[in-house]
Amino acid sequence: MANKRKSSRPRFSHHPGISDQHALEIVRETLGTPKPVIAKPADPDTEPDWGGQCEVCGASPIVPATGMCGPCTFGEAETAGGNW
């Protein structure tokens, strides 16, 4: 029995008759070339306002659009401290 050496690099394709390069070409033809991700500018109505206090509980920061802190606006404790 011949001793086959395994490559440390994983194969992209699990089909024995298709090379990695061919598999990548098929994926690109099927899905197209990925488009670059462009960051959206910050929304001043939803960015944390560290200078204001929540109208309900007095916490900071607030969501400028509502005048309330994250937990009072979204009802989620995880949004405290501007985590939204």
N, C-alpha and C positions, 0 to 999 in steps of 0.2 A: 504494500500500500504506500503510495507516494505521500510524503510529508509536506502538506500545504502550509505555507506561512501566512498567518492572518495579518492583515493590515491593521495598524493601530488607528487609522482614520476610518470612521464609520462611513458606510456607503449611503448615498442619498437615495438610491433606488434599491428596492428589495427584489426587483425582477432581474434574474441572472443575465438575460439577454440585452439589457439596457445599461449603457454606461452612465455614470453620474452626469457627465456633460449633456448627454442626450436627454436625460430626465429633467435637467434644469431648463433646457430649451423647450421641452413640452410644457413645463409649468409656466414659463414666460409667455408662450403662445396662448395658453389657456387663460391665465390670469392677467396678462399684460405686465408692463414694467411698473414697479411701484412708484407712486408719486411722492415727492418729498413732503414731509410734515412741516407745516408753517404754523408757528405759534400765534395764537390769537392775542390781540392786545387786551390788557386788563379792562374789565368792565367796572367803572367807578361806582355803579349802583350795587355791586356785589363784593367788591374788595373790602377787606376788614378796615373799619374806621377806628383806629386806636384812640382817637381823641374824644369820642362820644361815649355816652353811657346808655345802657338799655332802659327803655321807657317802663319796662315791667319790673326788672329785678336790679337794675343799676350796674350790671356787669359790663365789662369792656373786653374785646372790641364789639362793635355793632355792625350789622348789615345796613348800610346807608339807606337802601330802598325801603326798609321796614322800621328803622329806628330801634330795633331790638337786637339782642345778642344772638349768637348761633343757636343755642338750645331753645330759646324762646321763639325764634323764627321757624326752625326746622323740626323742633320736638325731639332732637337727638342729642344726648349728652356728649357724644363724640365730637360735636361741632364747637365745643368750648374752646376758647383761645384762638379763634379765627380759622379753625380747621374745617372749612367748607369749600 
